[in-house]
Amino acid sequence: MSNRSLAQDIGALLVASFVETALAGEVSTLGPLEIETPWARASGGTARPGAAYVTIRNTGDEPDRLVGIETPVAARPEVHAMKHEGDVMRMRPAGSLEISPGGEVRLEPGGLHIMLMELQAPLEGGEQIPLTLIFEKAGEITVSAPVASIAASAPPE
């Protein structure tokens, strides 16, 4: 058995073991936070990072912060921001993200997004990957993100 198929098998088992999940179009809650429409793009291999997206709403009266992300599919998941500098689009780590009371943060193509660096196996369309979102006050929630095609601009239906 190759390392790649072993990593894929381990990833599939981990996905199957998660209880708290949110699929495209569904909403999971963690205290006052709503986690909606997690999804990722196929990676086309492991040499380049993958990307994942989600919308986070804060229905509470106090701000909270997304302070970390964990997933077995990537050694270094980070929130990144896209920014135009002249005629060039640049990407930089964004650090933690504040979700204001009554506000929302959209991680989406062309803006803030989750970079899945050092992939453990290629992300393939039709899979589900687990993403654990870690918040300063609300704690942790694991959501399941369906993987869309490599060129997708929206979550799979």
Protein Blocks (a to p, Z undefined) as FASTA:
>chain_A
ZZklmmmmmmmmmmmmpmbdcdehiacdehjbccehiadddehiakbccddddddddfbf
bdcddfbdcdfkbfbdcddddddehjaccdddebjadddehiacdddehiacdddehifb
dcdehiacddddddfklopaddddddddfkbcbdcZZ
